[in-house]
Amino acid sequence: MEHGIGDIQYCEKLFADFYDIGSTENGGVTRLGYTEQEDKMHEMMAKLGTELDCLVDRDQVGNTYVMNSQDTDYYLIGSHLDSVIEGGRYDGVAGIIAGLMVLKWAKEDGLKLPVRVGAFRCEESSNFGCCTIGSGLITKEIYKQDIGGLVSKAGESLENIFRSRQYSLHPARISGIRQYLELHIEQGKVLEESGTPVGIVQTIAGPRRFKLYLRGMAEHSGATPMCMRNDAMCAAAEIILELERIGNKEAVYQSVATVGVVNNHPNALNVIPGEVELGVDIRGIESASLDRMERSMRELAGRICEKRGIEYLEEKTSDIPPIDMSTKVQIGLEQAARRLGTGSRKMISGAGHDAMSFAGICDTGMVFIPCMKGVSHNRAEFASIFHICEGARVIYEYLKGEIA
């Protein structure tokens, strides 16, 4: 599929306008949710919307919308503008650019297509340990209730942040959405390795997250014999390896298991670790597989800690089921890609997205585009402007078909 030089140049301009915000010395970006850097991203989006002669609005939690009409019945194209710490410049931003491209094309074609492009706050869990906060609050997602006590990396509660900004932790539920659509980089290698320009998401994997607290005895590392130790870190090491084994066993069901956080106390070279906290993330598209992983984790962790004389406590911090995208939208996007001569394939999303929040209130669909070597949440993250345009064009073609 060919793109006019004007489309490529406009897409490059949008990307360049966002580029420097939150830049770090190491070459990545840090744009944590509900911080000054994320605020600047939303201000830039509002500026770009104004340049398109569009209306700009914000809701009760700080989400930003650019719209080409005041119709109360509209298509919503969304994503996010925050990032992980030292992240890349395409995660989330590509989806906002795609939405602005659709607004541009509808304007150029004189098409009466009521579209709003929404940038949702704090999609990443990096700042508060909780994902999709902005979209979850406005859709009344049950997993985003009573979250005011969450604390940011800077030590400030979400409740205090909202109070200072005059936001609401209990906003009115968003209404009027005909369908929700989102473009995102794949954050995996499937599209690149298969040479496919567009992925159509069938299911978003459900994350279950846990904190495991292990308490042994902190003692002198030189004076305590090996046979007399209750080393919490050694117990943690065994648990980490067992979780890897559990993930490998369930991989046939497209499930994964990761220990991404290890907090060791007192974390001193000459002290046997007395307390360790593990952050565990298991994900999958089949609830039965997730159940087996959770049960195995609990049984094995308990057994390992009992053997080593370690106290064990577990806290489940998140439990979101796998979420299916609308079959109708999947078929429509596939047909739109075919009309454009763009190759596509159906696939799952192992990562969570704002689309999870909307699937319960309207027909929802996602389009993936390739990212180089599958790298994401990393300063080396890269997606081509051409692929952003191509994915956006598939969404636009689909919407044209919806109103024909």
BELUR-V714594 format. One line per field, one symbol per residue. burial: b if it has 16 or more other ideal C-beta (glycine too) atoms within 10 Angstrom, else e. A space follows every 10 residues. Layout:
# BELUR-V714594
burial = ???
This chain:
# BELUR-V714594
burial = eebeeebeeb beebbebbee bbeeeeebbb bbbbbebbbb bbebbbebbe ebebebeebb bbbbbbbbee eeebbbbbbb bbbbebbbbb bbbbbbbbbb bbbbbbeeee eebbbbbbbb bbbbbbbbbb bbbbbbbbbb bebbeebeeb ebeeebebee bbeeeebebe beebeebbbb bbbbbbbbee bbeeebbbbb bbbbbbbbbb bbbbbbbbbe eeebeeeebb bbbbbbebbb ebbeebbeeb eeebbbbebe eeebeeeeee bbbbbbbbbb bbbbbbeebb ebbbebbeeb beebbeebeb ebeeeeebeb ebbebbeebb ebbbebbeeb ebebeebbbb bbbbbbbbbe bbbbbbbbbb beebbbbebe bbbbbbbbbb bbbbbbbbbb eeee
